[in-house]
Amino acid sequence: MPDSTTDKPKASGVLRGTIPELSKSPVHLLSAIVALAADKLWDVMLLDMARTLPPAEKERFFLCAGLLLLLLTSLSATLTQRWVDADPLGTALAKGLAMGMLAGLPYSFGSTELGLIFIGWSGINELQKLEK
């Protein structure tokens, strides 16, 4: 629909004709990258380290590694959401805890896919900022 003041068509919901406008990503790009990196530790290193352990030690190893990743990822994502993305403290804590729980699971399942979705979403948001 042409704008009455400039007689140019309005771009509604599309940047450069191909990238749809998205709302702000719920998780900052840095939080998503931290969760993705922590989750990849299960694929790359931690499961291989646990293979040589006896069953009783394996349980303790998984518990300690999972709790450590939960705490570190939660703290990192909470601080990023609070100070970089300017979320309120309660919202930042909730997002940080959710990302930490996914990263602390002893298998690569949730935060890899979710992390990639949030990284892509945040990347599109950054492209939208450049257009404005």
N, C-alpha and C positions, 0 to 999 in steps of 0.2 A: 504494500500500500504506500503510495507516494506521500511524503511529508509536505504539507501545504506551504511551508516556509522555504524549502530548498528544492522541491520537486525531485528529490532523490528517493529511491526506495529505501525503506528502513530495513536493517539487518536484525531480524528478530530471532534471538536464540542461537545464532550461528556466527562463528568467527571465521573469516576468510572462506565462508561457504562450506567448510568441511568439518570443523571442530565444534561440536555442540557446547553451549555454555553449561557449565556444571556449577552447582552450589559449592561452597567452601568444603574442602575435604575435612572429615571429622577428626582425622589424625594428621599431625604435621609430618612432612616428608622425613625429617630426622628421626622421629619416633618410629615410623614404619621401617626405616633402614636398620635401626638398632634391633627391633624385633626380628626382622628378617635375618640379620647376621647371627643373633643368638640362636634362632631356630636352626640355622644351617650348621651350628656346632654339633647338633645331634646327628646330622647326616654325615658330616665329614670326620669328626674326631671322637665324640663321646661314646658312641655305640661300639666303635672298634676298641676303645680303651677298656670297656666293660667285658668284652668277650673272654679275656684271659683270666678274669676274676672268678673265684668260687661263688656259688649261688648266694651265700649269706653276705659276702662282701659286695656282690653285684647290686643287691637291694639297697644297701647303705650308700653305694656310689650313686645310683640313680636318684635316690632321695636327696642326697647332698647336692648333686649337680643341678637337679631340678629346682631346689629351693634357692640355690645361689643364682641361677639364671632368672628365676622369678623375681628375686629381690633387686638384682642389678638392672634388669630390663624395666621393672616397675619404677624404680627410682629415676632412671634415665628418661623414660617416656614422660613421667610426671613432671620432672623439671623442664623438659623440652616444651611440653604442652603449656606449662605455667608461664615460663619466662620468654619463650620464643613465640609461641602462638597466642599468648595473652589470654588463656582460658582461666575462668575462676578456679580457685583451689579445689573445690569438690569435683568439678568436671575433670580437671587435670588428674586428680587422684583416681577417679573411675577409669579414665582412658588408660592411664599408666598401669593400673592393676589388671585390666583386661588384656593389654598387650603382654604384660609379664606372665600372666597365667598361660597364655598361648605359647610363649617362648619357653616356659618351664616344663611343658609336657615332654616326656622322654621319647618322643618320636616326632618327625617332621610332618605336621598335619595342618594346623590352622594358620599359623602366622606366616607361613610361606605364601600361601594363596592370598590371604588377607593383606600381607605386607606388599605383595606385588600390586594388588588392587589399589591400595592407598598410595603407593609410589606413583602409579599411573595417574590416579585422580589428582594428586598434588602437582604432578608435572603439567597436567592440563590447566590447573589453576594458575601455575606460574606463567604459562603461555597466555592465559587470559589477562594477567596483570601486565604483560608486555604490550598487549594490544591496546590497553587503556591509556 
